[in-house]
Amino acid sequence: MKKTESICPECLKKIDAKVVQKNGKVELTKKCEEHGTFTATHWQSPKIYEFAEKFDLFNRVNNAAKHDDPNNCPHACGLCSHHLSKTVIAVIDLTKKCDLFCPICFASFPQHTSSYEPDKQEIFKMLTFLSQLDPKPPAVLFSGGEPLLRDDLDEIIRFADERGFLSILATNGIRMTRQKDLAFKLKRSGLNIVYLQFDGLDNEVYEKLRGERFLEEKLKVIEVCRKYDIEVILVPTLIRGMNDKNVGSIIRFAAENSDIVRGVVFQPIAFTGRAADNPFLNEWTDNTFAEEVEMQTSGEIKAEDLFPPSIMTPPIMVMRRFMKKPWPLFSCSPHCGIVNWVYVSKDGHLIPLNRLLDFEKFFEAILKLSESVESKGKPQILLTLFLAALKSLNWSLVRREIGLLNFFKTVLKVHVSPTYKSLGNLRRRIFLLGCMAFMDRYNFDVNRVRRCVIHYVTPDLKIIPFCAYNNVYRTQIEAEYAKKPIKVRVKR
């Protein structure tokens, strides 16, 4: 299907690779002269792989595929001048400490231990650095380890909030139910979203993946977040043969709780960290997520209702015309993930937004607008948006579920002022459904890395793509930092 480059899972040397279609799968195959041949599932089924490429609108706007690939990628990240995407979500690891010992943790390697934990002032320095980037990342995700183990977490979140970041907390959530007023303190400090480890609605799954029967605790976390109006994104680690048949029930649960659950983002297991040497590699990574969604929602959400995030490139280019500080583009590879927003109807049915607004028609019109948006006045832009929505609308469905006036007002507000508030009352009836396929050493694709939009930030202010960090850099950086802590004071 195409040629690319990868790394050897054993020595990490850069080697040639091919993406091939074989036995109804899309696979990445590669050969290291020293360690032999490796084959791993690359992404979704061939059908969804080709469907996603159709909506790689960033490629059409930026001609990304024509850029030369540097010989030293991914072994010289920082970011280098050849990287094609700016930071959309910046990730800061706050600690290596954790109150669980999950056998599938992607961030903890069994042969590597570290006391990695930047102090508060170093984290302030990292946030200040991010706030000065152009364009500035809209969101910061605080991760670890378990970030709730830090006593100064509320101060860190407040510092991020004061600099205008959307604050996301990647957590197992346990301490939010056991430590009184913790959630209140975090909300008061500016926490926006809890990115909650949530593997299903069956206690046996938690016992196998997390070591304890945590379901009741997870449900309590959601109730605590509802009490303080902290939005929740559910994050199931998806493992074939273990919880892949729970996709539908998790989606239904998100729909039933869409007043506070802003989304569910499935993450097929990546064989990094403690899971790196798992013998069930191919059995556990045969990923047909889109087809599972269609089957387990009885066709309410179809496989073709899920689109690559790069489909948002033209709308963001239009939105930036109204912003004081523009957002970076969602310019990741079409094979990094698939997403859509799902509207929960009045009778509880799931309606992907492309059923209300024909994405192909709407985004084609917005793509044309985005190519000349800088030369157009704002009234002309608004008129074009209105006409594009008019031509793309499912009139009867929108009239019944939302109301035509309310829908048009929302479409225009989202483009002019892209915030949760611009969604109005619809905000409580819509949730994000997505699947992010992070790479491991087996299916590592350099072309995907070069377009990554989720970047780790290190204490010495390097910016490293997510999958490159976890597969190539993590152990080295954590070990070096533990030996040579960086002390820099930043005034509030």
C-alpha positions in Angstrom: 0.0 0.0 0.0 2.8 2.4 0.8 6.4 2.6 2.0 7.5 4.2 5.2 10.2 3.9 7.9 10.1 2.4 11.4 12.3 1.2 14.2 13.5 -2.2 15.2 11.6 -3.3 18.4 14.9 -4.7 19.8 17.6 -2.2 19.0 15.5 0.9 18.0 17.6 1.3 14.9 15.7 3.1 12.1 14.7 0.6 9.3 12.6 0.6 6.2 9.0 -0.7 6.4 6.0 -1.3 4.3 2.3 -0.9 4.9 0.6 -3.9 3.3 -2.9 -5.4 3.0 -2.9 -9.1 3.9 -5.5 -11.5 5.0 -8.1 -8.7 5.4 -5.8 -6.6 7.6 -3.5 -3.6 7.2 -0.1 -4.6 8.5 3.3 -3.0 8.9 6.2 -5.3 8.1 9.9 -4.6 8.5 13.2 -6.3 8.7 16.2 -5.5 10.9 19.4 -7.1 9.6 20.4 -8.1 13.1 17.1 -9.0 14.7 15.0 -10.3 11.9 11.5 -9.6 10.5 8.6 -8.2 12.4 4.9 -7.8 11.4 2.2 -6.0 13.4 -1.3 -4.7 12.8 -1.0 -1.1 11.5 -4.5 0.3 12.1 -8.1 -0.4 11.2 -9.5 -2.7 8.5 -8.5 -1.9 4.9 -12.0 -0.4 4.4 -11.6 2.1 7.2 -7.9 2.8 6.4 -8.9 3.9 2.9 -12.0 5.8 4.1 -9.8 7.8 6.6 -7.3 8.8 3.8 -10.2 10.3 1.8 -10.6 12.9 4.6 -7.0 13.8 5.1 -7.8 17.5 4.4 -4.6 18.7 6.0 -2.6 17.0 3.2 -4.7 18.8 0.6 -4.1 22.2 2.2 -0.4 21.8 3.1 0.9 19.2 0.6 2.4 17.5 3.7 3.2 14.3 1.8 5.7 16.2 -0.4 8.1 17.1 2.4 11.4 15.3 2.6 11.8 12.9 5.5 14.9 13.7 7.5 17.3 10.7 8.0 17.5 11.2 11.7 13.8 11.0 12.5 12.7 9.8 15.1 16.1 10.0 16.8 16.6 13.8 16.9 13.2 15.0 18.3 13.0 18.4 19.8 10.8 19.3 17.6 12.9 19.5 14.5 12.2 21.7 11.5 10.8 18.7 9.5 8.0 18.1 11.9 4.7 19.0 10.1 2.4 19.7 13.1 2.3 22.2 16.0 1.3 21.1 19.5 -2.4 20.7 20.1 -2.2 18.9 23.4 1.0 19.3 25.5 1.6 16.5 28.0 3.5 17.0 31.2 4.4 14.0 33.4 4.1 15.2 37.0 5.4 12.1 38.7 6.3 8.4 38.3 4.5 7.6 41.6 1.3 5.7 41.3 -1.2 4.0 43.7 -1.8 1.1 41.2 0.5 -1.3 39.5 -1.3 -2.0 36.2 0.3 -4.7 34.1 -0.5 -2.8 31.0 0.9 0.6 32.0 2.5 2.2 28.9 4.6 4.6 31.0 6.5 2.2 33.4 9.1 -0.2 32.1 9.7 -3.2 34.4 13.5 -3.0 33.8 13.6 0.7 34.5 12.8 2.6 37.7 13.1 6.3 38.2 12.3 8.9 40.8 11.3 11.3 38.0 9.2 14.1 39.5 9.8 17.7 38.4 9.3 20.1 41.2 6.6 22.8 41.1 8.9 25.5 39.9 10.2 23.4 37.0 6.6 22.7 36.0 5.8 26.4 36.1 8.8 26.9 33.8 7.4 24.3 31.3 4.0 25.9 31.3 5.5 29.4 30.8 7.5 28.0 27.9 4.3 26.5 26.3 2.4 29.7 26.8 5.0 31.5 24.7 4.8 29.2 21.7 3.2 30.4 18.4 0.6 29.1 18.1 0.0 28.4 21.7 -1.3 24.9 22.5 -4.9 25.2 23.6 -4.7 22.3 26.1 -2.3 20.8 28.7 -2.7 17.2 29.9 -1.2 16.5 33.2 -0.1 12.8 33.4 2.2 10.4 35.2 2.2 8.1 37.2 -0.8 9.2 39.1 -0.8 13.1 39.2 -3.4 13.1 42.1 -0.5 11.9 44.4 1.0 15.4 44.2 0.1 17.7 47.1 0.7 20.8 45.0 -1.5 19.7 42.0 -4.1 22.5 42.7 -1.3 25.1 42.4 0.0 23.6 39.2 -3.5 23.6 37.6 -4.1 27.2 38.8 -0.8 28.3 37.1 -2.0 26.7 33.9 -5.4 28.2 34.1 -4.0 31.7 34.6 -2.1 31.3 31.3 -5.3 30.3 29.5 -4.8 26.6 29.0 -7.5 24.0 29.0 -6.4 21.7 31.9 -6.9 18.0 31.5 -6.0 15.5 34.2 -5.2 11.9 33.2 -6.0 9.9 36.3 -7.4 6.7 37.7 -9.5 8.9 39.9 -9.3 6.9 43.1 -8.1 9.7 45.3 -11.0 12.0 44.2 -13.4 9.7 46.0 -11.2 9.1 49.1 -9.8 12.5 49.8 -12.4 15.0 50.9 -12.6 18.3 49.1 -9.9 17.3 46.6 -12.2 17.6 43.6 -13.5 20.9 44.9 -9.9 22.3 45.2 -9.1 21.2 41.7 -12.2 22.7 40.2 -11.6 26.0 42.1 -8.1 26.0 40.7 -9.4 25.7 37.1 -9.4 22.0 36.3 -11.6 21.6 33.1 -11.5 17.8 32.3 -10.9 14.6 34.1 -9.4 12.1 31.6 -10.6 9.0 33.5 -9.2 5.5 33.2 -12.4 3.6 32.6 -12.1 0.1 31.1 -15.7 -1.0 31.2 -18.8 -1.7 33.3 -17.6 -5.1 34.5 -15.6 -5.6 37.7 -13.8 -8.6 36.3 -12.1 -6.4 33.7 -10.7 -4.1 36.4 -9.5 -7.0 38.4 -7.5 -8.3 35.4 -6.2 -5.0 34.1 -5.9 -2.9 37.4 -5.6 -5.5 40.1 -8.8 -4.6 42.0 -12.6 -4.5 41.4 -12.8 -0.7 40.8 -16.2 -0.3 39.1 -18.0 1.2 42.0 -15.1 3.6 42.6 -15.1 4.7 39.0 -18.9 5.5 39.2 -18.3 7.5 42.3 -15.6 9.5 40.5 -18.1 10.5 37.9 -20.6 11.5 40.6 -18.0 13.6 42.3 -17.2 15.3 39.0 -20.9 15.9 38.4 -21.2 17.5 41.8 -18.5 20.1 41.0 -19.2 20.3 37.2 -15.8 18.9 36.2 -16.2 17.4 32.8 -15.2 13.8 32.2 -13.7 11.9 29.3 -13.8 8.2 29.7 -10.6 6.4 28.6 -10.9 2.6 28.1 -7.7 0.7 27.2 -9.0 -1.7 24.6 -7.8 -5.3 24.5 -9.1 -7.8 22.1 -10.6 -10.8 23.9 -10.8 -9.0 27.2 -13.0 -5.9 26.9 -13.5 -5.3 23.1 -17.0 -6.6 23.4 -17.8 -3.8 25.9 -17.4 -1.0 23.4 -21.2 -0.6 22.9 -22.1 -0.7 26.6 -19.4 2.0 27.3 -20.8 4.2 24.5 -24.3 3.8 25.9 -23.1 4.7 29.4 -21.5 7.9 28.0 -24.8 8.8 26.3 -26.8 8.2 29.5 -24.4 10.5 31.3 -23.8 13.1 28.6 -24.6 15.9 31.0 -21.1 15.5 32.5 -19.4 12.9 30.3 -17.9 15.0 27.5 -16.6 12.0 25.6 -15.2 8.5 25.5 -11.8 7.9 23.8 -10.9 4.3 23.3 -7.1 3.5 23.3 -6.2 0.1 21.8 -3.4 -1.3 23.8 0.1 -0.2 22.8 2.9 -2.6 23.7 5.1 -0.1 25.5 6.0 0.0 29.2 5.0 -3.0 31.3 3.1 -4.4 28.3 6.1 -4.3 26.0 7.1 -7.9 26.1 3.6 -9.4 26.1 3.4 -12.7 24.2 -0.1 -12.1 22.9 0.9 -9.2 20.6 -0.9 -10.1 17.4 -3.9 -11.6 19.1 -4.6 -8.5 21.2 -4.0 -5.9 18.5 -6.3 -7.0 15.7 -8.1 -3.7 15.7 -11.5 -3.3 13.9 -12.8 -0.7 16.3 -15.1 1.1 13.7 -16.8 -2.2 12.8 -17.2 -3.1 16.4 -18.9 0.3 17.1 -21.4 -0.4 14.2 -22.2 -3.9 15.4 -22.4 -3.1 19.1 -24.7 0.0 18.6 -26.9 -2.0 16.3 -26.0 0.4 13.4 -27.0 3.6 15.2 -23.3 4.6 14.7 -21.9 3.1 11.5 -18.2 2.5 10.7 -18.3 5.3 8.2 -19.6 7.8 10.8 -16.1 7.9 12.3 -13.6 10.4 10.6 -9.9 11.2 11.1 -9.3 14.3 13.3 -7.7 16.0 10.3 -11.2 16.6 8.9 -11.2 19.6 11.4 -8.4 21.4 9.6 -10.6 23.6 7.3 -13.0 24.7 10.1 -10.1 25.6 12.4 -8.5 27.6 9.6 -11.8 29.5 9.3 -12.1 29.9 13.2 -8.6 31.3 13.4 -9.8 34.3 11.4 -11.8 35.3 14.5 -9.2 34.5 17.1 -6.7 36.8 18.8 -4.4 33.8 19.3 -5.0 31.1 16.7 -5.2 27.4 17.5 -2.8 24.9 15.9 -4.3 22.7 13.2 -5.5 19.1 13.9 -2.9 17.9 11.4 -2.1 14.4 12.6 -2.1 11.4 10.3 -5.5 10.1 9.3 -4.3 6.8 10.7 -3.7 8.2 14.3 -7.4 8.0 15.2 -11.0 8.3 14.2 -13.6 10.5 15.9 -17.1 12.0 15.7 -19.5 13.9 18.0 -22.6 12.0 18.9 -25.9 13.7 19.7 -28.2 12.0 22.2 -31.7 12.3 20.9 -34.8 13.0 23.0 -35.7 9.4 23.0 -32.1 8.3 23.8 -30.9 7.3 20.4 -27.4 7.9 19.2 -27.1 10.4 16.2 -23.6 11.1 14.8 -23.4 14.7 13.8 -22.8 13.9 10.2 -26.4 12.7 10.1 -27.5 16.2 11.0 -25.0 17.9 8.8 -23.5 16.2 5.8 -19.8 16.3 6.5 -18.7 15.7 3.0 -20.7 18.6 1.6 -20.1 21.0 4.5 -16.3 20.4 4.8 -15.8 20.6 1.1 -17.3 24.1 1.1 -15.3 25.1 4.2 -12.2 23.7 2.6 -12.7 26.1 -0.4 -13.3 28.9 2.1 -10.2 28.1 4.1 -8.0 28.5 1.1 -8.9 32.2 0.8 -10.1 33.0 4.3 -7.4 35.6 5.0 -8.6 37.7 2.1 -12.2 37.7 3.1 -14.1 40.0 5.5 -15.8 38.5 8.5 -19.4 39.2 7.1 -18.5 37.3 3.9 -17.1 34.4 6.0 -20.3 34.2 8.1 -22.5 34.2 5.0 -20.4 31.4 3.4 -20.8 29.4 6.7 -24.5 29.9 6.7 -24.9 28.9 3.1 -22.7 25.8 3.5 -24.8 24.7 6.5 -28.0 25.4 4.6 -26.9 23.1 1.7 -25.7 20.3 4.0 -28.5 20.2 6.5 -30.8 17.2 7.2 -33.8 19.5 7.6 -36.3 17.1 9.1 -33.9 15.6 11.7 -32.5 19.0 12.8 -36.0 20.5 13.1 -37.2 17.6 15.2 -34.2 17.3 17.5 -32.6 20.7 17.9 -34.6 23.3 16.0 -33.4 25.1 12.9 -32.7 28.5 14.5 -30.8 27.0 17.4 -28.8 24.8 15.1 -27.7 27.7 12.8 -26.8 29.9 15.7 -24.7 27.1 17.2 -22.8 26.5 13.9 -22.0 30.1 13.6 -21.0 30.6 17.2 -18.7 27.5 17.2 -16.8 29.0 14.3 -16.6 32.5 15.6 -16.0 31.7 19.3 -15.0 28.0 19.6 -15.7 27.3 23.2 -18.0 24.9 25.1 -20.2 27.9 25.9 -20.8 28.5 22.2 -22.6 25.1 22.1 -25.3 26.4 24.4 -27.7 23.8 25.7 -26.5 21.3 23.1 -23.4 20.9 25.2 -25.2 18.5 27.6 -26.5 16.3 24.8 -23.3 15.9 22.8 -20.3 13.7 23.5 -17.1 12.9 21.7 -16.6 9.4 20.5 -13.1 8.5 19.4 -10.4 5.9 19.1 -6.7 7.0 19.4 -4.2 4.3 18.2 -0.9 5.1 19.9 2.0 3.3 18.4 4.5 0.8 20.0 7.9 -0.4 18.7 6.2 -3.0 16.5 3.8 -0.8 14.5 5.9 2.4 14.7 5.5 4.5 11.6 7.8 7.5 11.1 5.3 9.2 8.7 2.8 9.2 11.5 5.3 10.5 14.1 6.1 13.5 11.8 2.5 14.7 12.0 1.9 14.0 15.7 0.0 16.8 17.5 0.2 15.4 21.0 3.6 16.3 22.4 5.4 15.7 25.7 7.3 18.6 27.2 10.4 17.8 29.2 12.0 19.8 32.1 14.8 21.0 29.7 12.0 22.3 27.4 12.2 19.8 24.6 9.0 19.0 22.8 8.8 15.3 21.7 5.9 13.6 19.8 3.9 11.3 22.0 4.7 7.9 20.4 8.4 8.8 19.9 8.7 9.8 23.6 7.2 6.5 24.9 9.1 4.2 22.5 12.5 5.9 22.1 13.0 8.6 24.7 11.1 8.0 28.0 13.6 5.8 29.9 16.6 7.9 28.8 15.1 11.2 29.8 13.7 10.0 33.1 17.0 8.4 34.1 19.0 11.5 33.1 16.6 13.8 34.9 16.7 11.7 38.1 20.5 12.2 38.1 20.6 15.8 37.1 17.5 17.7 38.3 17.0 21.0 36.7 16.4 23.9 39.1 15.0 27.1 37.6 12.8 29.6 39.5 9.9 31.2 37.8 8.0 34.1 39.3 4.2 33.8 39.5 
